[in-house]
Amino acid sequence: MHGLIAGHAGADNDRQHHGQTGPALGARAAQGEREAERDRGRRVPGVVDDVGEQRDAARQREERDLRGGGQPEHEQRERDLSLQEELAVERRANAEYEAYRARGVMKDGRRFGGPPKPYQPPEHPEGKIVIAAEVTISSTDFGQPEPMVSATETELAAAGVTDTPAVVLADAGYWHTGQIQQLTGRGTVVLIPPDAGKRKGARPGWDGGLYAFMRRVLATDHGGALYRRRNVMMEPVFANTKFNRRIDRFQRRGRAAVRTEWRLIAATHNLRG
């Protein structure tokens, strides 16, 4: 009896279970199918597909950006108008400049100069040789007259030349009162201006004494003629080395190595001369 009752109870339970929960299981299965369809990006009738709508909206934005250059139409129109205004201003400025150039006269009444002359490389300094070539770690030429004169005398003596420099010419950067007096005491004429060429008037505090004497010497015809030879004697050597020979920097490092390189450059210059 218990088995029959149990059997009947199980059957009743099965019928009750199928009768009450069958529709719920079907609804859950249908919902699962709709979600799967929605995940695959296909619209199911009667179901709102949020993912698909977002994808369509993103695609529409991309197409609009491609058509409008990444900007809305009104912003693109404003940008085009601004660009046209800038081009108009530039064209007007160019026209005014061309008219200004055509007049050939500047605002202060002066006329324009001629076109720039074509570049002419410096001529090779014929007959100019380098006797002493030294390097220094100082950033200025101050204090170099006496060491360079001594180096020149040493090189001349090593070559068997008994003559010594009679006149020393240097620019204002080499001015050194003590060394000028020392060289003068050795019988060497030193011509170094106390003032740079671009300076108007004397340096503050550089008046009287040796400063005034040197200015008076350079103001004479003989002194001025001697000093003007500095440009034609020394500067062409540097111009030829830098521009014609294209030697504008040292390739080695260290003071000793640079000194050797600089002497080699001077020696090859003498061989070419």
C-alpha positions in Angstrom: 0.0 0.0 0.0 2.7 2.3 0.8 4.3 1.6 -2.5 1.1 2.2 -4.4 0.4 5.3 -2.5 3.9 6.4 -3.1 3.6 5.5 -6.7 0.4 7.5 -7.1 1.8 10.4 -5.1 4.8 10.5 -7.5 2.6 10.5 -10.5 0.4 13.2 -9.0 3.5 15.2 -8.2 4.8 14.8 -11.8 1.4 15.9 -13.2 1.3 18.8 -10.8 4.9 19.7 -11.6 4.3 19.6 -15.4 1.1 21.3 -15.1 2.3 24.2 -13.0 5.9 24.8 -14.2 5.8 23.8 -17.8 4.8 27.3 -19.1 7.5 28.9 -16.9 10.2 26.8 -18.4 9.0 27.6 -21.9 9.1 31.3 -21.1 12.6 31.1 -19.8 13.7 29.2 -22.9 12.2 31.8 -25.2 13.8 34.5 -23.3 17.2 32.8 -23.6 16.7 32.5 -27.4 15.9 36.2 -27.7 19.0 37.1 -25.6 21.1 34.9 -27.8 19.7 36.5 -30.9 20.2 40.0 -29.5 23.8 39.1 -28.6 24.4 38.0 -32.2 23.2 41.5 -33.4 19.9 40.3 -35.0 16.6 41.9 -34.1 13.9 39.7 -32.8 10.3 40.9 -33.5 8.8 42.5 -30.5 12.1 42.8 -28.6 14.1 46.1 -28.3 17.7 45.5 -29.4 19.8 48.1 -27.4 23.1 46.8 -28.7 22.0 46.9 -32.3 20.7 50.5 -31.9 24.0 51.6 -30.3 25.9 50.0 -33.2 23.8 51.7 -35.8 24.2 55.1 -34.1 28.0 54.7 -33.9 28.0 53.8 -37.6 26.0 56.8 -38.5 28.3 59.1 -36.5 31.3 57.7 -38.3 29.7 58.2 -41.7 28.8 61.8 -40.7 32.3 62.5 -39.6 33.7 61.2 -42.8 31.4 63.4 -44.9 32.0 66.5 -42.7 35.8 66.1 -42.1 35.2 65.2 -38.5 33.2 68.3 -37.7 29.5 69.3 -37.9 28.4 71.1 -41.0 28.1 74.6 -39.3 31.5 74.2 -37.7 33.0 73.2 -41.1 31.4 76.3 -42.7 32.8 78.6 -40.0 36.3 77.0 -40.5 36.1 77.6 -44.3 35.1 81.2 -43.9 37.9 81.8 -41.4 40.4 80.2 -43.9 39.1 82.4 -46.7 39.5 85.5 -44.6 43.1 84.6 -43.7 43.9 84.0 -47.3 42.4 87.4 -48.3 44.5 89.1 -45.6 47.7 87.4 -46.8 47.0 88.3 -50.4 46.4 91.9 -49.5 49.6 92.0 -47.5 51.6 90.5 -50.3 50.2 93.0 -52.8 51.1 95.9 -50.5 54.6 94.6 -50.1 55.1 94.2 -53.8 53.9 97.8 -54.3 56.2 98.9 -51.6 59.1 97.2 -53.3 58.2 98.5 -56.7 58.5 102.1 -55.4 62.2 101.4 -54.6 62.1 103.8 -51.6 61.9 103.0 -47.9 59.8 104.9 -45.5 62.7 107.1 -44.5 63.4 108.1 -48.1 66.4 105.9 -48.7 66.5 103.7 -51.8 66.8 100.0 -51.7 70.2 98.5 -52.3 71.0 96.3 -55.2 70.6 92.5 -55.1 73.1 90.6 -53.0 76.3 89.8 -54.7 77.0 86.1 -55.4 79.2 84.4 -52.8 82.9 84.6 -53.6 85.2 82.2 -51.7 88.2 83.9 -50.2 91.4 83.8 -52.2 94.2 81.6 -51.2 96.6 83.7 -49.1 99.7 83.5 -51.3 103.0 84.0 -49.5 101.6 83.9 -46.0 102.9 81.2 -43.7 102.2 80.3 -40.1 105.3 80.2 -37.9 103.8 79.4 -34.5 100.5 77.5 -33.9 99.4 77.1 -30.3 96.1 76.4 -28.5 94.8 77.7 -25.2 92.0 76.7 -22.9 91.1 80.4 -22.3 87.9 81.7 -23.9 89.5 85.1 -24.6 92.7 86.4 -26.2 93.6 88.4 -23.2 97.1 87.6 -22.0 98.2 85.9 -25.2 100.6 88.4 -26.9 103.8 87.6 -25.0 103.3 83.7 -25.1 102.7 83.8 -28.9 105.7 86.1 -29.5 107.8 83.8 -27.4 106.6 80.7 -29.4 107.4 82.5 -32.6 110.9 83.3 -31.5 111.4 79.7 -30.4 110.2 78.4 -33.8 112.5 80.8 -35.7 115.5 79.9 -33.6 114.8 76.2 -34.2 114.7 76.9 -38.0 118.0 78.7 -37.8 116.6 82.2 -38.3 118.3 84.8 -36.1 115.9 87.7 -36.8 113.1 88.4 -34.3 109.7 89.9 -34.8 110.0 93.7 -35.2 106.3 94.6 -35.1 103.4 92.8 -33.3 99.9 93.5 -34.6 96.8 92.2 -32.8 93.2 93.2 -32.2 91.8 94.8 -29.1 91.0 91.5 -27.5 94.8 90.9 -27.0 95.3 94.0 -24.9 97.4 93.3 -21.8 99.3 96.3 -20.3 102.0 94.3 -18.6 102.8 92.2 -21.6 102.8 95.1 -24.0 105.3 96.9 -21.7 107.4 93.7 -21.5 107.5 93.3 -25.3 108.3 96.9 -25.8 111.2 96.6 -23.4 112.6 93.8 -25.5 112.7 96.2 -28.6 109.5 95.0 -30.2 106.9 97.5 -31.5 103.5 96.5 -30.3 100.4 97.9 -32.0 97.2 96.8 -30.2 94.2 99.2 -30.0 92.8 99.6 -26.5 89.3 100.0 -28.0 87.3 97.6 -30.2 86.5 98.8 -33.7 82.7 99.0 -33.0 83.1 101.0 -29.8 82.4 104.7 -30.0 84.8 106.5 -27.7 87.2 105.1 -25.1 86.4 102.4 -22.6 85.4 103.7 -19.2 88.6 104.0 -17.1 90.9 103.4 -20.0 92.2 106.9 -20.3 95.7 108.3 -20.0 99.0 106.5 -19.8 99.6 103.7 -22.2 96.0 103.8 -23.5 96.3 107.4 -24.7 99.7 106.7 -26.1 98.6 103.8 -28.2 95.6 105.8 -29.5 98.0 108.6 -30.6 100.3 106.1 -32.3 97.5 104.4 -34.2 96.1 107.8 -35.3 99.3 108.6 -37.1 99.7 107.8 -40.8 102.6 105.4 -40.3 101.0 103.6 -37.3 97.6 103.4 -39.0 99.2 102.0 -42.2 101.1 99.3 -40.2 98.0 98.3 -38.3 95.8 98.1 -41.4 98.1 95.3 -42.7 96.8 93.0 -39.9 93.6 92.3 -41.9 95.3 91.4 -45.1 98.1 89.4 -43.4 96.2 87.3 -40.8 92.5 87.1 -41.6 92.9 85.5 -45.0 94.7 82.5 -43.4 91.7 81.9 -41.1 89.2 82.5 -44.0 91.1 80.0 -46.2 91.2 77.4 -43.5 87.5 77.7 -42.6 85.8 78.2 -45.9 88.1 76.9 -48.6 89.5 73.9 -46.7 86.3 73.4 -44.7 88.2 73.0 -41.5 85.9 74.6 -39.0 86.2 72.3 -36.0 88.7 70.0 -34.4 88.2 66.2 -34.8 90.2 65.1 -31.8 89.7 65.6 -28.1 92.2 66.7 -25.4 94.5 69.6 -25.4 97.6 67.7 -26.6 95.6 66.1 -29.4 94.1 69.3 -30.5 97.4 71.1 -30.4 98.9 68.4 -32.7 95.9 68.7 -35.1 96.2 72.5 -35.2 99.9 72.3 -36.0 99.2 69.8 -38.7 96.6 72.2 -40.2 99.1 75.1 -40.1 101.9 72.9 -41.7 99.6 71.8 -44.6 98.7 75.4 -45.1 102.4 76.3 -45.4 102.9 73.5 -47.9 100.0 74.7 -50.1 101.3 78.3 -49.9 
